[in-house]
Structure formats: C-alpha cells, structure tokens
Amino acid sequence: MSFTNRILLSIAILAVDIVVFFLPLTALFLIYILLANPPWFREFLEGLDGAGPPKE
C-alpha cells in the first residue's frame, strides 16, 4: 500500500468517525417527530400524561 493510499484511507476513516459521533441524532429524531407526527408518539405522550381515553 502506497503512502498516498494510507493517507487517503486515514482521512476517510477520520471523516466517517466525525460524521458518526458528531451527528446530532436527538435533533434528527425530533425533526422526524415534528414532520411525520407518528401515532405511536402521541400514544406514548397520552400514556405518560394520562390525558387520553382509558384503554381496555
């Protein structure tokens, strides 16, 4: 493996590491919740609050 290939491989590994660990996963999850408004999330909130109709 040439020195140039080693440098390029090192840069690629570093780039993947930066993307994986600095990506704000919580922010992406909140954006999904706001845009998609999934029914399971509303059921989860109603279960926490107890404001929904009782389930049998």
C-alpha positions, -999 to +999 in steps of 0.1 A: +000+000+000+015+033-010+018+063+013-008+082-006-033+054-002-026+052+035-032+090+038-065+087+019-076+058+039-068+076+072-088+107+060-117+085+051-117+068+085-115+102+102-144+116+081-166+086+090-157+089+126-166+126+127-199+120+109-209+092+132-200+108+165-209+144+159-242+139+141-270+151+164-292+121+165-316+136+190-322+166+168-328+143+138-353+123+159-371+154+170-373+166+134-388+133+124-414+136+152-424+171+142-426+163+105-441+128+104-462+131+136-463+093+141-493+079+160-471+059+183-456+090+197-490+106+205-500+073+222-467+075+242-474+110+253-510+102+263-498+073+283-474+095+302-499+122+308-529+101+314-550+126+294-562+102+268-592+080+270-587+048+291-576+018+271-593-015+279 
